[in-house]
Amino acid sequence: MARHVCHAPGCLTPVPPKMFACRPHWFALPKRLRDAIWATYRDGQEITKDPSPEYLDAAQAAADYLGGAR
């Protein structure tokens, strides 16, 4: 089984598949980005591998923020 890691660029911290980021990176995100991820998350999407386009947009915006593309 492939391991799931934090989505912050360069971070290799293992996190549960349901989680977007490790604790330090999650709380480094502005609340608006954290809220956008949870608002668009569908329970079980990490199992079915079918996140919505809205979730993918929110996740990309968060990853860009963490990577410095602000």
N, C-alpha and C positions, 0 to 999 in steps of 0.2 A: 504494500500500500504506500503510495506516495505521501510524503509528509507535507503538511500545509505550513507555510511560514507567513510572517507579517508581510503585508503588501507595501510597506515603506521601501523605496528603492535602496538596495544594499543590505537590508536587514534580513538576517537568517534565523531570527527567533521563532521557534515553533509556536504556533497558536492553534486552538481548535478550529476545524474547518468553518464553523459558523462565524468566527470572528474575523474581522478585516485586518486588524493590526494588534501588535503587542501593546501592553498597557502604556508604556512610555510614548509610543507613537500615536496611539489612539487619543491620549489626552494632550498631545501636541497639536492635534487638529482643532480648528475653531469649532465651536458648538454647532454652527450652521452646517458644517460638512459632516459632523457626526450624525446630526439629526437627519440629514439627507440620505445617508447610508441606511439608517434604520427605517426611515419612512418608505424606502423603496425595496427593502429586503423582504423576500417571501420565505416563510418558514420551509425549510427543506431544500432550498435552491442549491445548497452546497452538496446535496446528495444527488439530485436530479440533473445538476449541471446546466440549469436553464435560467440564469438570472435575467431579469427584465432589462430592456435597453435603458430604462431610467436608473436602475441599480448600477449598470455598467458605467453610465455617465457620472453618477455620484462617486463611484469608486475611482474612476479615472481622475476626477477633480481632486479627490483626497490624496491620491498617489502623487499627482502633480504638485500639490501643495507640499507634501512631505519631501519631495525631490527638489524643491526649490524653484519650481516653475510657477511663481506666484504672480 
